Amino acid sequence: MLPVDNHLHTRLCGHASGEIYEYLDAAARRGIREVGFCDHLPLYFLPPEKTIPGYAMSESDLPGYVSMVKSRARQAPVRVKLGIEADFVPGHEDHLANILASYRFDFVTGSVHFIDGWGFDNPAELAEYARRDIDAVYRRYFALLQQAALTGLFDIMAHPDLVKKFNLRPTRDPRPLYEETARVFKSAGVCVEVNTAGLRYPVKEIYPGPELLEIFFKYGLPVTLGSDAHLPEDVGAGLPAAVELIKNTGYREVATFSGRQIKFVKI
């Protein structure tokens, strides 16, 4: 049995497909005890005329998303938790806090997908890397990730080395950035997501990679698991490898959440 998959999307985000019951049936078939839906929060930091089509649910869809997950939870073949994935963009913290306070989420996952307006993990914006210093990109990404954690708005930090998605690696040793990030995460009291989506992208590696995960473990940071499924067939994808990775690192339990309170399940 797999303890949890805390990162499932729904068709409401605009770039996922399948019905919510298909995700739940897939989880039950794959022996997952608990799932957390974690769809993209509306892009609260953009004016309506500049929103990105197909990136996240609309503001009008958010109440429906919450109702859909809660309704399905009552008749699901596995335990279901209501989560949300919220992009962090500096300067919009108060707006985000107000949105999050309007709903009773089981967990809030924070992520960084934009570096000063650049969607660095978007294949359509891949060419921008050629115009950037890759070491500066890494420094800025991890600085934003740390800043996000320190807001206190998030329970989980998603795919913490997402910046490696296209297998573009820094030329300098990233360990000082990793150590600094781990110290900040520890002081912020956040949980780290071990996310298997990287196995399905050019990097072909779990987020975080083994070196970063070892540093997180050294600092005593809790971890949870997520497949980042955008299709029913991706529910639980790569989770056995993720469990093996975290056990080899030294972890013996993973985190789950209810009412934004953390608890632990042995692996």
TALIN-V755432 format. One record per helix or strand. SS is the DSSP state (H for helix, E for strand). FROM is the first residue (numbers start at 1). TO is the last residue. If there is no record, write none. Layout:
BEGIN
ss=SS from=FROM to=TO
ss=SS from=FROM to=TO
END
This chain:
BEGIN
ss=E from=2 to=2
ss=E from=5 to=8
ss=H from=11 to=13
ss=H from=20 to=29
ss=E from=32 to=32
ss=E from=34 to=40
ss=H from=48 to=50
ss=H from=59 to=73
ss=E from=79 to=87
ss=H from=93 to=101
ss=E from=107 to=111
ss=E from=115 to=115
ss=E from=118 to=118
ss=H from=123 to=131
ss=H from=134 to=150
ss=E from=156 to=157
ss=H from=162 to=164
ss=H from=175 to=188
ss=E from=191 to=195
ss=H from=196 to=200
ss=E from=207 to=207
ss=H from=210 to=218
ss=E from=223 to=226
ss=E from=229 to=229
ss=H from=232 to=234
ss=H from=239 to=249
ss=E from=253 to=258
ss=E from=261 to=266
END
